[in-house]
Amino acid sequence: MRKFDTQVQYIKYKVLTEVSKQAFNDSLYENMLDIPKLINPTKKPISRCCIYKERAILTERVKLAIGGDSKNENIVEVIDIACDECPVGGYEVTNACRGCLAHRCSSVCPKNAISFDQHKRAIIDKSKCIDCGLCAKVCPYHAISNQKRPCVNACKVDAISMDENKVAVIDNQKCIGCGACVYQCPFGAVMDKSYILNVIDLIKKSNHNQKYKVYAIVAPSIASQFTYASLGQVVSAIKDIGFHSVVEAALGADMVADLETKELLEKGFLTSSCCPAFTSYIKKAHPELVKHVSHNLSPMAYLAKYIKERDTLAKVVFIGPCIAKKQEAQLDHVKAYVDCVITFEELQALLDSKGIEVEKLEEAPLDNASYYGRIFARSGGLSEAVMQSLKENNVTDFELNPVICDGIEECKKALFKVSKNINIGNFIEGMACMGGCIGGPGSLSHGPKDKMQVDKYGKMALEKTIKDAISQLT
């Protein structure tokens, strides 16, 4: 078993690996109904539900692994049958309640939803409670807690609610595709669609007729993943899958840093465009601020555009930790450049479906970006790159005052202030995931080591300046 943070990730990986194996062997649709049994051939369930329900859930996981519901525009979907183990949630009175005389909780309740039993302990009437939380705030014993479902708690844009059957429902008008709910759901009931079959199809057709080449653009956060092998071995492994070439998205980040610096100087105030979940939040929650979003493409899209301008038959696949990138690749101004997006989880499944032993391969180089492009992977990296770009362009009459937003909650606060004309700085770097891209839900593992590894990887760059990196493109 590869190193995954959770058993949910491992089950997801098993499904993706089996689907990929069948697809490479041209037997997917012939054996699709048997995949749940192939994943778990015993009569013993992996989780606590019965084997029949578990295989029904696995069947739904297979559907998401082959693209999910085509009628649902969202990249994140809910497996209804798997979403039945979490408590309803809401404010609950715990055993810490002492039955005090003050009864502050009852006094502040606007709906008279709190009464008391024979021991004078508080009881909340769920039919009246509106989840305002006032009772929890005034309780001197902190005896009232808000038992939110993990998915609801993870979603900071209030896009998840419960239907009449207490199954999670995603509001596509609010969802920004960040995938926080996907990683936090303990039962794997909330999952992202996979386009791994599209990648396999591109590779197989490329190998068959050789009319085009398939390029892999890898996110710089790859430096903190695949800890069982060296980065050079991972690059070799990606080529062994069938990719013609592996290119750093960090090179696209160098391009964006240079372009966004110029745009910032021209406009005087700018918000970054690199994180698709962040820009999606602006469009949905603060449409009046869209004019401030950088007009530049993301590093992924810029580099894909560069590749296709030089190889008109090229096909481009982005590989990273980000689920929102799958949504970005479907945007009108991006889909002409990026053919498909997969996560590091899906890359691991591809490698194992082909039986590639990564740790036994020779190393291949991946060294065509600067330190500043590579550190885009973590929060604060973009701002450092813009600062460096100002220095390299000898700009002395402009002072950068960045607002580094680590996670969507900080993004929300900063954008709210901007919407109220509160001066907080002149450049907002927005990252929806905590820690930046290294905190993406499609990562193999999540941990504090990631930032340090990305910085170490950045310092290994042969190109020491942004201009040095970009000069390779001319």
The 8 nearest C-alpha neighbors of each residue, nearest first, counted from 0:
[[1, 2, 9, 3, 13, 12, 6, 10],
 [2, 0, 3, 9, 227, 347, 443, 225],
 [1, 3, 0, 4, 443, 444, 227, 9],
 [4, 2, 5, 443, 444, 1, 8, 9],
 [3, 5, 444, 2, 8, 445, 6, 443],
 [6, 4, 7, 8, 3, 9, 185, 444],
 [5, 7, 9, 8, 10, 4, 3, 11],
 [8, 6, 5, 10, 9, 187, 11, 186],
 [9, 7, 11, 5, 6, 10, 12, 3],
 [8, 10, 6, 12, 7, 11, 13, 3],
 [11, 9, 13, 7, 12, 8, 6, 14],
 [10, 12, 8, 14, 9, 13, 7, 15],
 [11, 13, 9, 15, 10, 14, 348, 16],
 [14, 12, 10, 16, 11, 15, 9, 17],
 [13, 15, 11, 17, 12, 16, 18, 61],
 [16, 14, 12, 18, 13, 17, 348, 64],
 [17, 15, 348, 13, 19, 352, 14, 18],
 [16, 18, 20, 14, 19, 15, 13, 21],
 [17, 19, 15, 21, 16, 20, 14, 22],
 [20, 18, 22, 16, 17, 21, 352, 15],
 [19, 21, 352, 17, 23, 22, 18, 16],
 [20, 22, 27, 26, 24, 18, 19, 23],
 [21, 23, 27, 19, 25, 24, 20, 26],
 [22, 24, 20, 25, 21, 19, 199, 203],
 [23, 25, 21, 22, 26, 20, 27, 19],
 [26, 24, 22, 23, 27, 21, 28, 29],
 [25, 27, 21, 29, 24, 28, 22, 30],
 [28, 26, 21, 22, 30, 31, 29, 25],
 [29, 27, 31, 30, 26, 32, 25, 22],
 [28, 30, 26, 27, 31, 32, 25, 33],
 [31, 29, 33, 27, 28, 32, 26, 34],
 [30, 32, 28, 34, 33, 27, 29, 18],
 [33, 31, 30, 34, 35, 58, 29, 28],
 [32, 34, 30, 31, 36, 35, 37, 38],
 [33, 35, 37, 31, 36, 32, 38, 30],
 [36, 34, 38, 37, 57, 54, 33, 58],
 [37, 35, 40, 39, 34, 38, 33, 54],
 [36, 38, 34, 40, 35, 39, 33, 17],
 [37, 39, 35, 36, 34, 40, 13, 14],
 [38, 40, 36, 37, 41, 35, 45, 44],
 [41, 39, 36, 37, 38, 42, 35, 43],
 [42, 40, 43, 39, 44, 36, 50, 37],
 [41, 43, 50, 44, 40, 39, 49, 51],
 [42, 44, 41, 50, 45, 49, 39, 40],
 [45, 43, 50, 46, 49, 42, 53, 47],
 [46, 44, 43, 47, 39, 53, 50, 48],
 [45, 47, 44, 48, 53, 49, 50, 186],
 [46, 48, 44, 49, 45, 53, 50, 43],
 [47, 49, 46, 53, 52, 50, 44, 45],
 [50, 48, 52, 51, 44, 53, 47, 46],
 [49, 51, 44, 53, 52, 54, 42, 43],
 [52, 50, 54, 53, 49, 55, 48, 44],
 [53, 51, 55, 54, 49, 50, 56, 48],
 [52, 54, 50, 56, 55, 51, 49, 57],
 [55, 53, 57, 51, 56, 52, 35, 58],
 [54, 56, 52, 58, 53, 57, 51, 59],
 [55, 57, 53, 59, 54, 58, 81, 52],
 [58, 56, 54, 60, 59, 55, 35, 53],
 [57, 59, 61, 55, 56, 60, 54, 35],
 [60, 58, 62, 56, 61, 57, 63, 55],
 [61, 59, 57, 63, 58, 62, 64, 56],
 [60, 62, 64, 58, 59, 63, 57, 14],
 [61, 63, 59, 67, 65, 60, 64, 58],
 [64, 62, 67, 192, 66, 60, 65, 61],
 [65, 63, 61, 193, 62, 66, 15, 60],
 [66, 64, 62, 63, 193, 67, 196, 61],
 [65, 67, 63, 193, 192, 194, 64, 62],
 [68, 66, 63, 62, 192, 69, 65, 64],
 [67, 69, 70, 71, 66, 63, 62, 76],
 [68, 70, 71, 67, 72, 66, 73, 192],
 [71, 69, 68, 72, 67, 73, 66, 74],
 [72, 70, 69, 68, 73, 74, 76, 67],
 [73, 71, 70, 74, 69, 171, 68, 326],
 [74, 72, 75, 71, 171, 76, 176, 326],
 [73, 75, 192, 191, 326, 72, 176, 76],
 [76, 74, 191, 73, 190, 192, 176, 189],
 [75, 77, 190, 189, 191, 74, 78, 73],
 [76, 78, 189, 188, 79, 190, 167, 75],
 [79, 77, 188, 81, 80, 189, 82, 59],
 [80, 78, 82, 81, 77, 166, 188, 167],
 [79, 81, 82, 78, 56, 83, 188, 55],
 [80, 82, 188, 79, 78, 83, 56, 186],
 [83, 81, 79, 188, 80, 166, 84, 78],
 [84, 82, 81, 85, 166, 80, 165, 79],
 [83, 85, 82, 86, 81, 186, 87, 185],
 [84, 86, 83, 87, 148, 82, 88, 149],
 [87, 85, 88, 84, 148, 146, 83, 147],
 [86, 88, 85, 165, 89, 148, 147, 146],
 [89, 87, 146, 147, 86, 148, 90, 145],
 [88, 90, 146, 145, 147, 130, 91, 87],
 [91, 89, 145, 144, 146, 130, 143, 88],
 [90, 92, 144, 143, 93, 145, 89, 146],
 [93, 91, 143, 142, 144, 122, 121, 96],
 [94, 92, 95, 142, 143, 96, 91, 144],
 [93, 95, 96, 92, 142, 97, 120, 143],
 [94, 96, 142, 93, 97, 140, 141, 92],
 [95, 97, 142, 94, 98, 93, 120, 140],
 [98, 96, 99, 95, 120, 140, 94, 119],
 [99, 97, 120, 119, 96, 118, 100, 121],
 [98, 100, 97, 101, 102, 119, 120, 96],
 [99, 101, 102, 98, 119, 103, 97, 120],
 [100, 102, 103, 99, 104, 98, 106, 105],
 [103, 101, 104, 105, 100, 99, 106, 98],
 [104, 102, 106, 101, 105, 137, 107, 138],
 [105, 103, 134, 102, 106, 107, 138, 137],
 [104, 106, 108, 113, 103, 102, 107, 111],
 [105, 107, 103, 104, 108, 102, 109, 111],
 [108, 106, 105, 104, 109, 103, 133, 134],
 [107, 109, 105, 111, 110, 106, 134, 104],
 [110, 108, 111, 107, 112, 106, 105, 133],
 [111, 109, 112, 108, 127, 128, 129, 113],
 [112, 110, 108, 113, 109, 105, 127, 114],
 [111, 113, 124, 127, 110, 128, 123, 108],
 [114, 112, 123, 105, 122, 111, 124, 121],
 [113, 115, 122, 121, 123, 112, 116, 105],
 [116, 114, 121, 119, 120, 122, 117, 113],
 [117, 115, 119, 118, 120, 121, 114, 122],
 [118, 116, 119, 115, 120, 98, 121, 114],
 [117, 119, 116, 120, 98, 115, 97, 121],
 [120, 118, 98, 115, 116, 117, 121, 99],
 [121, 119, 98, 115, 118, 116, 96, 97],
 [120, 122, 115, 114, 113, 119, 92, 116],
 [121, 123, 114, 113, 115, 124, 92, 120],
 [124, 122, 113, 112, 125, 114, 121, 91],
 [123, 125, 112, 126, 127, 128, 113, 122],
 [126, 124, 128, 127, 123, 112, 129, 89],
 [125, 127, 124, 128, 112, 129, 123, 110],
 [126, 128, 112, 125, 124, 110, 129, 111],
 [129, 127, 125, 112, 130, 126, 124, 110],
 [128, 130, 131, 127, 110, 125, 132, 126],
 [131, 129, 132, 128, 89, 90, 133, 145],
 [130, 132, 129, 133, 128, 134, 108, 109],
 [133, 131, 135, 130, 134, 136, 90, 145],
 [134, 132, 136, 135, 131, 107, 137, 108],
 [133, 135, 104, 136, 132, 137, 138, 108],
 [136, 134, 143, 132, 138, 133, 137, 144],
 [135, 137, 133, 134, 138, 132, 141, 139],
 [136, 138, 134, 135, 139, 103, 104, 133],
 [137, 139, 141, 135, 140, 136, 104, 134],
 [140, 138, 141, 137, 142, 136, 103, 135],
 [141, 139, 142, 138, 95, 96, 97, 143],
 [142, 140, 138, 143, 139, 135, 144, 95],
 [141, 143, 95, 96, 140, 93, 92, 144],
 [144, 142, 92, 135, 91, 141, 93, 90],
 [145, 143, 91, 90, 146, 135, 142, 92],
 [144, 146, 90, 89, 147, 91, 143, 88],
 [145, 147, 88, 89, 90, 144, 148, 91],
 [148, 146, 88, 152, 145, 89, 151, 149],
 [147, 149, 151, 150, 88, 152, 85, 146],
 [148, 150, 152, 151, 184, 153, 183, 147],
 [151, 149, 180, 153, 152, 148, 184, 183],
 [152, 150, 148, 154, 153, 149, 159, 147],
 [151, 153, 149, 150, 154, 147, 148, 155],
 [154, 152, 150, 180, 151, 179, 149, 155],
 [153, 155, 151, 152, 156, 157, 180, 150],
 [154, 156, 157, 153, 408, 407, 152, 158],
 [155, 157, 158, 154, 173, 174, 175, 407],
 [158, 156, 159, 155, 154, 173, 151, 160],
 [157, 159, 170, 173, 174, 156, 169, 154],
 [160, 158, 169, 168, 157, 151, 170, 167],
 [159, 161, 168, 167, 169, 158, 162, 151],
 [162, 160, 167, 165, 166, 168, 163, 159],
 [161, 163, 165, 164, 166, 168, 167, 160],
 [162, 164, 165, 161, 166, 167, 160, 168],
 [163, 165, 162, 166, 161, 83, 167, 79],
 [166, 164, 161, 162, 163, 167, 87, 83],
 [167, 165, 161, 164, 162, 82, 79, 168],
 [168, 166, 161, 160, 159, 165, 162, 169],
 [167, 169, 160, 159, 161, 166, 162, 170],
 [170, 168, 159, 158, 171, 167, 160, 174],
 [169, 171, 158, 172, 173, 174, 159, 168],
 [172, 170, 174, 173, 169, 73, 158, 72],
 [171, 173, 170, 174, 283, 158, 175, 169],
 [172, 174, 158, 171, 170, 175, 283, 156],
 [173, 175, 171, 158, 176, 172, 170, 169],
 [176, 174, 276, 279, 177, 280, 173, 323],
 [177, 175, 323, 178, 174, 276, 74, 322],
 [176, 178, 323, 276, 175, 179, 322, 431],
 [177, 179, 181, 180, 176, 440, 322, 182],
 [180, 178, 181, 182, 177, 153, 183, 440],
 [179, 181, 150, 183, 178, 153, 182, 184],
 [182, 180, 178, 189, 190, 179, 183, 184],
 [181, 183, 440, 179, 180, 184, 178, 187],
 [182, 184, 180, 181, 149, 185, 150, 179],
 [183, 185, 187, 186, 150, 181, 182, 180],
 [186, 184, 187, 183, 7, 149, 188, 182],
 [187, 185, 188, 184, 7, 81, 82, 84],
 [188, 186, 184, 189, 7, 185, 190, 181],
 [187, 189, 78, 81, 82, 186, 77, 190],
 [190, 188, 77, 181, 187, 76, 78, 184],
 [191, 189, 181, 76, 75, 188, 77, 187],
 [190, 192, 75, 74, 76, 193, 181, 322],
 [193, 191, 63, 66, 67, 74, 64, 75],
 [192, 194, 64, 66, 195, 63, 65, 191],
 [195, 193, 197, 196, 66, 65, 341, 192],
 [194, 196, 198, 197, 193, 199, 341, 345],
 [197, 195, 199, 198, 194, 200, 65, 19],
 [198, 196, 200, 194, 195, 199, 201, 339],
 [197, 199, 201, 195, 196, 200, 202, 339],
 [200, 198, 196, 202, 201, 197, 203, 195],
 [199, 201, 197, 203, 198, 202, 196, 204],
 [202, 200, 198, 204, 199, 203, 205, 197],
 [203, 201, 205, 199, 200, 204, 241, 206],
 [202, 204, 206, 200, 205, 201, 199, 207],
 [205, 203, 207, 201, 206, 202, 208, 200],
 [204, 206, 209, 202, 203, 207, 208, 211],
 [207, 205, 203, 204, 209, 208, 202, 241],
 [206, 208, 204, 205, 209, 203, 202, 210],
 [207, 209, 210, 205, 206, 204, 211, 203],
 [210, 208, 205, 211, 206, 207, 212, 204],
 [211, 209, 208, 205, 212, 312, 204, 207],
 [210, 212, 312, 209, 313, 205, 213, 314],
 [211, 213, 313, 243, 314, 205, 214, 312],
 [212, 214, 314, 242, 243, 315, 313, 202],
 [215, 213, 315, 244, 243, 242, 245, 314],
 [214, 216, 245, 316, 317, 315, 246, 244],
 [215, 217, 317, 246, 248, 247, 245, 318],
 [218, 216, 318, 247, 248, 317, 319, 215],
 [217, 219, 319, 248, 220, 221, 318, 247],
 [220, 218, 221, 373, 376, 249, 222, 248],
 [221, 219, 376, 222, 218, 437, 223, 453],
 [220, 222, 224, 219, 223, 218, 217, 319],
 [221, 223, 220, 224, 453, 219, 452, 456],
 [224, 222, 449, 221, 452, 220, 453, 226],
 [223, 225, 221, 226, 222, 443, 444, 442],
 [226, 224, 227, 228, 223, 443, 221, 233],
 [225, 227, 228, 224, 223, 229, 222, 230],
 [226, 228, 225, 358, 229, 357, 2, 224],
 [229, 227, 358, 226, 225, 232, 357, 230],
 [230, 228, 232, 231, 233, 226, 227, 358],
 [229, 231, 233, 232, 234, 228, 222, 362],
 [230, 232, 362, 363, 234, 229, 233, 364],
 [231, 233, 362, 235, 229, 234, 230, 360],
 [232, 234, 236, 230, 235, 231, 357, 237],
 [235, 233, 231, 237, 232, 236, 363, 230],
 [236, 234, 232, 238, 233, 363, 237, 362],
 [235, 237, 239, 233, 238, 234, 357, 232],
 [238, 236, 234, 240, 239, 235, 233, 242],
 [237, 239, 242, 235, 241, 236, 240, 243],
 [240, 238, 236, 241, 237, 235, 242, 355],
 [241, 239, 237, 238, 242, 236, 350, 353],
 [242, 240, 239, 238, 202, 243, 237, 206],
 [241, 243, 238, 213, 244, 214, 240, 237],
 [244, 242, 213, 214, 212, 238, 241, 245],
 [243, 245, 214, 242, 215, 246, 238, 213],
 [244, 246, 215, 216, 214, 234, 247, 217],
 [247, 245, 216, 215, 217, 248, 244, 365],
 [248, 246, 249, 217, 216, 250, 218, 219],
 [247, 249, 251, 218, 250, 217, 216, 299],
 [248, 250, 372, 252, 373, 247, 251, 368],
 [251, 249, 368, 253, 252, 248, 247, 372],
 [252, 250, 298, 302, 254, 248, 249, 253],
 [251, 253, 298, 249, 372, 255, 250, 254],
 [254, 252, 372, 250, 256, 251, 255, 465],
 [253, 255, 251, 252, 257, 256, 258, 469],
 [256, 254, 252, 258, 257, 253, 259, 298],
 [257, 255, 253, 259, 385, 254, 258, 384],
 [256, 258, 260, 254, 255, 259, 388, 253],
 [259, 257, 255, 261, 260, 256, 262, 254],
 [260, 258, 262, 256, 261, 257, 255, 263],
 [259, 261, 263, 257, 258, 262, 385, 256],
 [260, 262, 264, 258, 259, 263, 265, 257],
 [261, 263, 259, 265, 264, 260, 266, 258],
 [264, 262, 260, 266, 267, 265, 261, 269],
 [265, 263, 261, 262, 267, 266, 260, 397],
 [264, 266, 262, 263, 267, 261, 268, 260],
 [267, 265, 263, 268, 264, 262, 269, 291],
 [266, 268, 263, 264, 265, 425, 269, 262],
 [269, 267, 425, 266, 426, 263, 291, 270],
 [270, 268, 426, 291, 263, 292, 293, 425],
 [269, 271, 427, 292, 426, 291, 293, 428],
 [270, 272, 428, 293, 273, 292, 427, 429],
 [271, 273, 293, 274, 297, 292, 278, 270],
 [272, 274, 297, 271, 275, 298, 296, 278],
 [273, 275, 277, 276, 272, 430, 278, 429],
 [276, 274, 278, 277, 323, 279, 327, 273],
 [275, 277, 279, 175, 177, 274, 278, 323],
 [278, 276, 280, 274, 279, 275, 431, 429],
 [279, 277, 281, 275, 280, 276, 272, 282],
 [278, 280, 276, 282, 277, 281, 175, 275],
 [279, 281, 283, 277, 278, 282, 284, 175],
 [282, 280, 285, 278, 284, 279, 283, 286],
 [281, 283, 286, 279, 280, 285, 284, 289],
 [282, 284, 280, 281, 285, 286, 279, 173],
 [283, 285, 281, 280, 282, 286, 173, 279],
 [284, 286, 281, 287, 288, 282, 283, 289],
 [287, 285, 282, 288, 289, 281, 283, 284],
 [286, 288, 285, 289, 290, 418, 282, 281],
 [289, 287, 286, 290, 291, 285, 281, 418],
 [290, 288, 291, 292, 286, 287, 282, 281],
 [291, 289, 288, 292, 287, 293, 286, 294],
 [290, 292, 269, 289, 288, 270, 293, 268],
 [293, 291, 270, 289, 290, 269, 271, 272],
 [292, 294, 295, 272, 271, 270, 269, 291],
 [295, 293, 292, 296, 272, 262, 259, 291],
 [294, 296, 293, 297, 272, 259, 255, 258],
 [295, 297, 301, 300, 298, 294, 272, 273],
 [296, 298, 273, 300, 299, 272, 301, 295],
 [299, 297, 251, 252, 301, 300, 248, 255],
 [300, 298, 297, 302, 301, 248, 303, 251],
 [299, 301, 303, 297, 302, 298, 296, 304],
 [302, 300, 304, 298, 303, 299, 296, 251],
 [301, 303, 251, 305, 304, 300, 299, 298],
 [304, 302, 300, 306, 336, 305, 301, 337],
 [303, 305, 301, 336, 307, 302, 306, 300],
 [304, 306, 302, 308, 303, 307, 301, 309],
 [307, 305, 303, 309, 304, 308, 310, 302],
 [308, 306, 310, 311, 304, 309, 305, 313],
 [307, 309, 305, 306, 310, 311, 304, 303],
 [310, 308, 307, 306, 311, 305, 313, 304],
 [311, 309, 307, 313, 312, 308, 306, 212],
 [310, 312, 307, 313, 308, 309, 306, 211],
 [311, 313, 211, 310, 314, 212, 307, 210],
 [314, 312, 212, 310, 211, 311, 307, 213],
 [313, 315, 213, 214, 212, 338, 312, 316],
 [314, 316, 214, 338, 337, 213, 215, 303],
 [317, 315, 339, 215, 340, 338, 216, 214],
 [316, 318, 216, 340, 215, 217, 341, 339],
 [319, 317, 217, 341, 342, 340, 216, 218],
 [318, 320, 342, 218, 343, 321, 217, 317],
 [321, 319, 441, 442, 439, 342, 343, 440],
 [322, 320, 439, 323, 324, 441, 319, 440],
 [321, 323, 324, 325, 178, 441, 177, 176],
 [322, 324, 176, 326, 325, 177, 321, 276],
 [325, 323, 327, 326, 322, 321, 328, 275],
 [326, 324, 323, 328, 340, 327, 322, 74],
 [325, 327, 323, 324, 328, 329, 74, 330],
 [326, 328, 324, 329, 330, 325, 275, 323],
 [329, 327, 334, 325, 326, 333, 330, 337],
 [328, 330, 334, 327, 326, 331, 333, 325],
 [331, 329, 333, 327, 332, 328, 334, 326],
 [330, 332, 333, 334, 329, 335, 328, 327],
 [331, 333, 330, 334, 335, 336, 329, 296],
 [334, 332, 330, 335, 331, 328, 336, 300],
 [335, 333, 328, 337, 329, 336, 331, 330],
 [334, 336, 333, 337, 332, 338, 331, 304],
 [335, 337, 304, 334, 303, 333, 300, 338],
 [338, 336, 334, 315, 339, 328, 303, 335],
 [339, 337, 315, 316, 314, 334, 336, 340],
 [338, 340, 316, 337, 317, 198, 315, 341],
 [339, 341, 317, 325, 316, 318, 324, 342],
 [342, 340, 318, 345, 317, 195, 194, 319],
 [341, 343, 319, 441, 345, 320, 344, 318],
 [342, 344, 346, 345, 442, 319, 320, 441],
 [345, 343, 342, 347, 346, 443, 441, 442],
 [344, 346, 348, 342, 343, 347, 341, 349],
 [345, 347, 343, 349, 348, 344, 350, 342],
 [348, 346, 350, 344, 345, 349, 343, 351],
 [347, 349, 16, 345, 351, 346, 350, 15],
 [350, 348, 346, 352, 347, 351, 345, 19],
 [351, 349, 347, 355, 353, 348, 352, 346],
 [350, 352, 354, 353, 348, 349, 355, 347],
 [351, 353, 20, 349, 16, 354, 350, 19],
 [354, 352, 351, 350, 355, 349, 20, 240],
 [353, 355, 351, 352, 356, 350, 349, 357],
 [354, 356, 350, 353, 357, 351, 236, 239],
 [357, 355, 358, 359, 354, 360, 351, 350],
 [356, 358, 359, 360, 236, 355, 232, 233],
 [357, 359, 228, 356, 360, 232, 227, 229],
 [360, 358, 357, 356, 361, 232, 228, 355],
 [361, 359, 232, 357, 358, 362, 235, 356],
 [360, 362, 232, 363, 235, 359, 231, 358],
 [361, 363, 231, 232, 235, 360, 364, 234],
 [362, 364, 231, 235, 234, 232, 361, 365],
 [365, 363, 231, 366, 362, 234, 230, 235],
 [366, 364, 367, 363, 231, 247, 246, 234],
 [365, 367, 364, 368, 460, 461, 247, 462],
 [366, 368, 365, 250, 468, 247, 462, 369],
 [369, 367, 250, 468, 249, 366, 462, 372],
 [368, 370, 462, 372, 371, 460, 463, 468],
 [369, 371, 457, 373, 372, 460, 458, 374],
 [370, 372, 384, 369, 374, 373, 465, 253],
 [373, 371, 249, 253, 252, 369, 370, 374],
 [372, 374, 249, 457, 370, 219, 375, 371],
 [373, 375, 380, 376, 371, 372, 377, 457],
 [376, 374, 380, 381, 373, 377, 372, 252],
 [377, 375, 436, 374, 220, 219, 437, 435],
 [378, 376, 435, 375, 434, 380, 436, 374],
 [377, 379, 435, 434, 380, 405, 430, 376],
 [380, 378, 382, 381, 403, 377, 383, 428],
 [381, 379, 375, 374, 383, 382, 378, 377],
 [380, 382, 384, 375, 383, 379, 385, 428],
 [383, 381, 385, 384, 379, 380, 386, 401],
 [384, 382, 386, 380, 381, 385, 387, 379],
 [383, 385, 381, 387, 371, 382, 386, 256],
 [386, 384, 388, 382, 387, 383, 256, 260],
 [387, 385, 383, 389, 384, 388, 382, 390],
 [388, 386, 384, 390, 385, 389, 383, 391],
 [387, 389, 385, 391, 390, 386, 257, 384],
 [388, 390, 392, 386, 394, 387, 391, 393],
 [391, 389, 393, 387, 388, 392, 394, 386],
 [390, 392, 388, 393, 389, 387, 466, 394],
 [391, 393, 389, 390, 394, 388, 387, 395],
 [394, 392, 390, 391, 395, 389, 388, 396],
 [393, 395, 389, 392, 396, 390, 397, 391],
 [396, 394, 397, 393, 398, 390, 389, 392],
 [395, 397, 394, 398, 393, 264, 399, 389],
 [398, 396, 395, 399, 394, 264, 389, 267],
 [399, 397, 400, 396, 395, 394, 425, 386],
 [398, 400, 401, 397, 425, 386, 426, 424],
 [399, 401, 424, 425, 398, 426, 402, 423],
 [402, 400, 426, 424, 427, 399, 403, 425],
 [401, 403, 427, 426, 428, 424, 404, 400],
 [402, 404, 428, 379, 401, 427, 405, 429],
 [405, 403, 429, 409, 410, 428, 406, 430],
 [404, 406, 433, 430, 378, 434, 409, 403],
 [407, 405, 433, 431, 432, 430, 408, 409],
 [406, 408, 431, 410, 409, 411, 432, 430],
 [409, 407, 411, 410, 406, 412, 155, 431],
 [408, 410, 404, 412, 411, 407, 406, 405],
 [411, 409, 407, 404, 413, 408, 412, 429],
 [410, 412, 408, 414, 409, 413, 415, 407],
 [413, 411, 409, 415, 410, 414, 416, 408],
 [412, 414, 410, 416, 415, 411, 409, 417],
 [415, 413, 417, 411, 416, 412, 418, 410],
 [414, 416, 418, 412, 417, 413, 411, 419],
 [415, 417, 419, 421, 413, 414, 418, 412],
 [416, 418, 420, 414, 419, 421, 415, 413],
 [417, 419, 415, 416, 420, 414, 288, 421],
 [420, 418, 416, 417, 421, 415, 414, 422],
 [421, 419, 417, 418, 422, 416, 415, 423],
 [422, 420, 416, 417, 419, 423, 418, 415],
 [421, 423, 424, 420, 417, 416, 425, 419],
 [422, 424, 421, 425, 402, 417, 416, 413],
 [425, 423, 400, 401, 426, 422, 402, 427],
 [424, 426, 268, 400, 401, 269, 267, 427],
 [427, 425, 401, 269, 270, 268, 424, 402],
 [428, 426, 270, 402, 401, 429, 403, 271],
 [427, 429, 403, 271, 404, 402, 270, 426],
 [428, 430, 404, 410, 277, 427, 271, 431],
 [429, 431, 435, 406, 432, 405, 274, 404],
 [432, 430, 407, 406, 277, 276, 429, 177],
 [433, 431, 406, 435, 438, 430, 439, 434],
 [432, 434, 406, 435, 405, 438, 431, 430],
 [433, 435, 378, 438, 377, 405, 437, 432],
 [434, 436, 378, 377, 432, 430, 433, 437],
 [435, 437, 376, 439, 438, 377, 432, 220],
 [436, 438, 435, 220, 439, 376, 377, 434],
 [439, 437, 436, 434, 432, 433, 435, 445],
 [438, 440, 320, 321, 436, 441, 437, 442],
 [441, 439, 182, 442, 178, 320, 179, 321],
 [442, 440, 320, 342, 439, 321, 344, 343],
 [443, 441, 320, 444, 343, 440, 439, 344],
 [444, 442, 344, 3, 343, 224, 441, 445],
 [445, 443, 442, 4, 3, 446, 224, 2],
 [446, 444, 438, 442, 443, 4, 447, 449],
 [445, 447, 448, 449, 444, 438, 437, 450],
 [448, 446, 449, 450, 445, 451, 434, 438],
 [449, 447, 446, 451, 450, 452, 223, 445],
 [448, 450, 223, 452, 447, 451, 446, 453],
 [451, 449, 453, 452, 448, 377, 454, 447],
 [450, 452, 454, 453, 449, 448, 455, 447],
 [451, 453, 455, 449, 450, 454, 223, 456],
 [452, 454, 456, 450, 455, 451, 222, 457],
 [455, 453, 457, 451, 456, 452, 374, 450],
 [456, 454, 452, 458, 457, 453, 451, 459],
 [455, 457, 453, 459, 454, 458, 452, 222],
 [458, 456, 370, 454, 373, 459, 455, 460],
 [457, 459, 455, 460, 456, 370, 454, 461],
 [458, 460, 456, 457, 461, 455, 370, 366],
 [461, 459, 369, 458, 462, 370, 457, 366],
 [460, 462, 463, 366, 459, 369, 367, 368],
 [463, 461, 369, 460, 468, 467, 464, 368],
 [462, 464, 369, 461, 370, 460, 467, 465],
 [465, 463, 467, 466, 462, 369, 468, 370],
 [464, 466, 468, 467, 253, 369, 469, 371],
 [465, 467, 469, 464, 468, 470, 391, 253],
 [468, 466, 464, 470, 465, 462, 469, 463],
 [467, 469, 465, 368, 466, 470, 462, 369],
 [468, 470, 466, 471, 472, 467, 465, 254],
 [471, 469, 467, 472, 468, 473, 466, 465],
 [472, 470, 469, 473, 468, 467, 367, 466],
 [471, 473, 470, 469, 468, 305, 250, 254],
 [472, 471, 470, 469, 468, 305, 467, 466]]
